[in-house]
């Protein structure tokens, strides 16, 4: 799911929150 992690991408971030990928974004910074 590295492709989903894109710095400076609000769309990906919002989608991540819905999927509960908050941990991934935290590590990705």
Phi, psi and omega per residue, in radians:
X1 nan 0.371 3.127
X2 -1.161 -0.528 -3.127
X3 -1.117 -0.534 -3.131
X4 -1.241 -0.522 -3.116
X5 -1.415 1.819 3.138
X6 -2.242 2.013 -3.121
X7 -1.068 2.334 3.114
X8 1.318 0.509 -3.138
X9 -2.113 1.739 -3.087
X10 -1.184 -0.577 3.136
X11 -1.103 -0.803 -3.135
X12 -1.152 -0.674 -3.124
X13 -1.138 -0.770 -3.138
X14 -1.123 -0.728 3.133
X15 -1.124 -0.656 -3.133
X16 -1.114 -0.696 3.141
X17 -1.099 -0.656 3.141
X18 -1.181 -0.622 -3.121
X19 -1.453 -0.177 -3.139
X20 1.364 0.629 -3.130
X21 -1.740 0.579 -3.096
X22 -1.041 -0.578 -3.121
X23 -1.135 -0.713 -3.114
X24 -1.098 -0.763 -3.119
X25 -1.184 -0.557 3.129
X26 -1.143 -0.741 3.132
X27 -1.252 -0.624 -3.120
X28 -1.227 -0.381 3.106
X29 1.457 nan nan
